[in-house]
Structure formats: structure tokens, C-alpha cells
Amino acid sequence: MFGSVRTVLSTVILVAVLLIPSASCIRDTIVSPATDYPDEGPMEVDVMEFFLDFKADLVAASAKYGDRDLRFQDIIVDDMTFLGEPSGDLYVQWGIDPERGSVRFLAHRLSDIIYLRKGYIVEIVGRAAGIQSNQISVDIIWLRVTDPPCSEPEPICVF
């Protein structure tokens, strides 16, 4: 009698062990990919082309660059906020000619630009913020020194 109970019990356990994993496979386990894809990243922009586009046609340039993150590479710091100034705009400036104008990259915190100096080469991600007289403004989202090579720890070099 014990032999038959033991046989029946072991058969029930074996069947349960085999059926439980296969029961979970009945449901769909494949998840369709999302239809919304993340942004493709910042738009690569040549600073001279950016400047000339704004000078040529403000409306067309605003449509082209507005509401987009823009990535500027190899920006030579032509001018910047004097670090001892108690107030005023915090900026890094790329200039081409005093007669023709410049692009001014506006920082929101002194810590964004405190390690910069004239002549440094930087990479900037920002958004077009407007134009006034001969200066086109870009709000800095992210800034990184590319030359001279950073000798400080990474958090100091990437703002």
C-alpha cells in the first residue's frame, strides 16, 4: 500500500514539476519595443555656420536651431567673464571679428566657467537664447575643456 501511495505521490510531484514551468510559457513573454525613441542627441553645429545663419535670416535660423540642444566643438575662448567681477553676465565668448560680431555662451553659475581661461578650447552643448546687436547668445547646458588637456580630476573638467 505504501508503495502505491509513494508511486502516485512521486508521479503527481513529477507532473507538477514538469507542468508549472510550461504553464508560465503559455503567456506572451516577448515585449514589443517602444514606439517612442529617445532624442537623437544634440545637433552638431559649426559655430561659424550658426553665426552666419543668424546674421542672414533671424526667422529661418530660429526655426532651424530653436528648441534644440546644440553641440559646438573646438570653441576657442576669445573672451570671458572676468572671474573677480561681483555681478553681471557669466559668459564664454567665441569671437570672429569685432565688426562682424560674436557668439556668447552664457553660464548660469560661476562654477561652470571658473576653470576656463582665454585661449582654451572647449566643447559646449547649449540652446540658442537670442541675438542682441552683434552678439548671438547660447545658454550653456554642458561644457568640457578639450585643450589644454585636463590635468584635474574629471568632475572639475566636465561641468
C-alpha positions as CSV (number, residue, x, y, z in Angstrom):
1,M,0.0,0.0,0.0
2,F,2.8,2.4,0.9
3,G,4.5,1.5,-2.4
4,S,1.5,2.6,-4.5
5,V,0.9,5.8,-2.5
6,R,4.6,6.6,-2.8
7,T,4.4,5.9,-6.6
8,V,1.3,8.0,-7.0
9,L,2.7,10.9,-5.0
10,S,6.0,10.9,-6.9
11,T,4.1,10.8,-10.2
12,V,2.0,13.8,-9.1
13,I,5.1,15.7,-8.0
14,L,6.9,14.9,-11.2
15,V,3.9,16.0,-13.3
16,A,3.6,19.3,-11.3
17,V,7.3,20.0,-11.7
18,L,7.0,19.5,-15.5
19,L,3.8,21.4,-15.9
20,I,4.4,24.5,-13.8
21,P,7.3,25.9,-15.9
22,S,5.5,25.1,-19.1
23,A,2.4,26.9,-17.9
24,S,4.3,30.1,-17.5
25,C,5.4,29.8,-21.1
26,I,1.8,29.9,-22.3
27,R,1.7,33.7,-21.8
28,D,3.5,36.0,-24.3
29,T,6.9,36.7,-22.9
30,I,8.1,38.9,-25.8
31,V,7.7,42.6,-25.2
32,S,7.4,44.8,-28.2
33,P,9.9,47.7,-28.5
34,A,8.6,51.1,-27.5
35,T,7.5,53.3,-30.4
36,D,8.9,56.4,-28.8
37,Y,12.6,56.6,-29.3
38,P,14.8,58.9,-27.2
39,D,16.1,62.1,-28.8
40,E,18.9,61.6,-31.2
41,G,21.1,63.8,-29.1
42,P,22.4,67.3,-29.6
43,M,22.6,68.7,-33.1
44,E,26.2,69.1,-34.3
45,V,26.7,72.7,-35.2
46,D,29.6,74.6,-36.7
47,V,29.8,77.9,-34.8
48,M,30.6,79.9,-37.9
49,E,27.7,78.5,-39.8
50,F,25.5,79.1,-36.7
51,F,26.6,82.7,-36.6
52,L,26.2,83.3,-40.3
53,D,22.7,81.7,-40.3
54,F,21.5,84.1,-37.6
55,K,23.1,87.1,-39.3
56,A,21.5,86.2,-42.7
57,D,17.9,85.4,-41.6
58,L,16.8,85.5,-37.9
59,V,13.5,83.8,-38.5
60,A,15.0,80.9,-40.5
61,A,17.8,80.4,-38.0
62,S,15.4,80.4,-35.1
63,A,13.3,77.7,-36.9
64,K,16.5,75.7,-37.6
65,Y,18.1,75.9,-34.2
66,G,15.3,76.8,-31.8
67,D,14.3,74.4,-29.1
68,R,17.1,72.0,-29.9
69,D,20.2,71.1,-27.9
70,L,23.2,72.2,-30.0
71,R,26.7,70.9,-29.7
72,F,29.6,73.2,-30.6
73,Q,33.1,71.7,-30.8
74,D,36.5,73.3,-30.8
75,I,35.4,76.7,-29.5
76,I,38.4,78.9,-28.8
77,V,37.7,81.1,-25.7
78,D,38.2,84.6,-27.1
79,D,36.8,86.4,-24.1
80,M,35.1,85.5,-20.9
81,T,33.7,86.9,-17.7
82,F,36.5,88.4,-15.5
83,L,36.4,86.0,-12.6
84,G,36.7,88.8,-10.0
85,E,33.5,90.5,-11.1
86,P,30.9,90.6,-8.3
87,S,28.0,90.6,-10.7
88,G,26.9,90.7,-14.4
89,D,26.7,88.0,-17.0
90,L,28.8,84.9,-16.8
91,Y,29.9,84.1,-20.2
92,V,32.4,82.4,-22.5
93,Q,32.8,84.2,-25.9
94,W,33.8,83.0,-29.3
95,G,34.6,86.0,-31.5
96,I,35.3,86.2,-35.1
97,D,35.7,89.9,-35.6
98,P,34.7,93.0,-33.6
99,E,33.0,94.4,-36.6
100,R,31.1,91.3,-37.6
101,G,30.1,90.0,-34.1
102,S,30.5,87.0,-31.8
103,V,28.7,84.1,-30.1
104,R,28.4,84.5,-26.4
105,F,27.8,81.3,-24.4
106,L,26.0,82.2,-21.2
107,A,26.8,80.3,-18.0
108,H,24.4,80.2,-15.0
109,R,26.9,79.5,-12.3
110,L,30.4,80.7,-11.8
111,S,31.4,77.1,-11.2
112,D,30.6,76.4,-14.9
113,I,33.4,78.5,-16.1
114,I,35.8,79.1,-13.2
115,Y,38.5,76.8,-14.6
116,L,38.5,78.3,-18.1
117,R,41.0,80.9,-19.4
118,K,41.3,82.8,-22.7
119,G,42.8,80.6,-25.4
120,Y,41.3,77.3,-24.0
121,I,39.4,75.2,-26.4
122,V,36.1,73.9,-25.2
123,E,33.2,71.8,-26.3
124,I,29.8,73.2,-25.4
125,V,26.2,71.9,-25.5
126,G,23.6,74.6,-25.3
127,R,20.5,76.2,-26.6
128,A,20.1,79.3,-28.7
129,A,18.9,82.1,-26.5
130,G,18.6,85.2,-28.7
131,I,20.5,87.9,-30.5
132,Q,21.4,91.4,-29.5
133,S,23.4,93.8,-31.6
134,N,26.3,91.8,-32.9
135,Q,26.1,89.0,-30.3
136,I,24.2,85.7,-30.5
137,S,23.6,84.2,-27.1
138,V,23.6,80.5,-26.3
139,D,22.6,79.1,-22.8
140,I,25.2,76.6,-21.7
141,I,23.8,73.2,-20.7
142,W,27.2,71.4,-20.6
143,L,30.8,72.4,-21.1
144,R,34.0,70.5,-21.3
145,V,37.6,71.7,-21.7
146,T,39.3,69.9,-24.6
147,D,42.6,71.8,-24.7
148,P,44.7,72.3,-22.7
149,P,44.2,68.7,-21.7
150,C,42.6,68.4,-18.3
151,S,45.0,67.6,-15.5
152,E,42.4,67.9,-12.8
153,P,40.0,65.1,-11.7
154,E,37.1,64.5,-14.1
155,P,34.4,66.4,-12.0
156,I,36.4,69.6,-12.3
157,C,36.8,69.3,-16.1
158,V,33.3,68.5,-17.0
159,F,30.7,71.0,-15.9
